Amino acid sequence: GEADPEGKLYPADVGKRLQIEEALGLTADLSRAWRPALYIGMRPEKLGHPKSADWAKEEKDATIKKLREAFLAEELPRYMGYYADLIKEAGGNAFLLGEDLTIADIAAYQGLNYYRKGVADYVPADCLDPYPDVVAFLKRVEEQPKVAAYKASKA
């Protein structure tokens, strides 16, 4: 299409598509791992806790903090290792699957960049800093001309 005239975002090659689907799965898995820590602050009753209006603020905040800090200590490092491995296997200085930006890179960028925004309580905006390969990958995605133009249009 117009956004991808060279067909690199989701190439016709079945092998490359399989790699892309696996990388998309990694991003989905990270999102699923984060979900309880996210929803505890939004819909605690879905996780077996009282509704926000019925839950003592101190207890709710302590539970949110505990879940989010556990995610940062246990889950985030594991997933950042998976991303770092993909980046290294692809040559270390490009994208998740090689020299060409794919939809897997865009999805990973969107999912990972969330953690750098500092919008979730107890999740500092610098939480990805210990993962330089991942941070460098995010920068490479941001520097892609179409991505940079899109981000500039939203600023």
Residue, then its C-alpha position, 0 to 999 in steps of 0.5 A: g500500500e501507500a504506507d509501504p510501497e516496497g512491501k517491507l512492513y509485512p513481506a510476502d515471504v512466508g518465512k519472514r512473516l513467521q518471524i514477524e508473527e513471533a515478534l508480534g507474539l512477544t509484544a502481546d505476551l508482554s502486554r498480557a504480563w503487564r495487564p494485572a499490574l495495570y488493571i489493579g488500578m483501574r478495575p480491581e474487582k476483575l482481579g478479585h479485589p473490592k471495587s475502587a470506591d469500596w477499597a481502602k485507599e491505603e490498601k489499594d495503593a499498597t497493592i498497586k505498588k506491590l504488583r507494579e514493582a513485582f512486574l518491574a523486578e520479575e517480568l520486565p527484565r525477562y521480556m527485555g532479555y527476549y527483545a535484546d536477543l532478537i535485536k542481537e540476532a538481527g545484527g544489533n544495529a537495526f530492528l527486531l528482525g533485520e535491516d527493514l522496519t516491520i509491523a513487529d517493530i512498530a508494535a514493539y515500539q508502541g508497547l515498549n514506549y508506554y513504559r518510558k512515559g511515566v504515566a503508570d504509578y510506581v513505574p518510573a519513566d527511566c525503567l527501560d534505561p537498564y536495557p541499552d539494546v532496547v532503548a537504542f532499538l526504540k531510538r532507531v524506530e523513532e528516527q525512521p522518517k515516516v515514524a518521525a514525521y508521524k510523531a512530529s504531526k502529533a506533537 
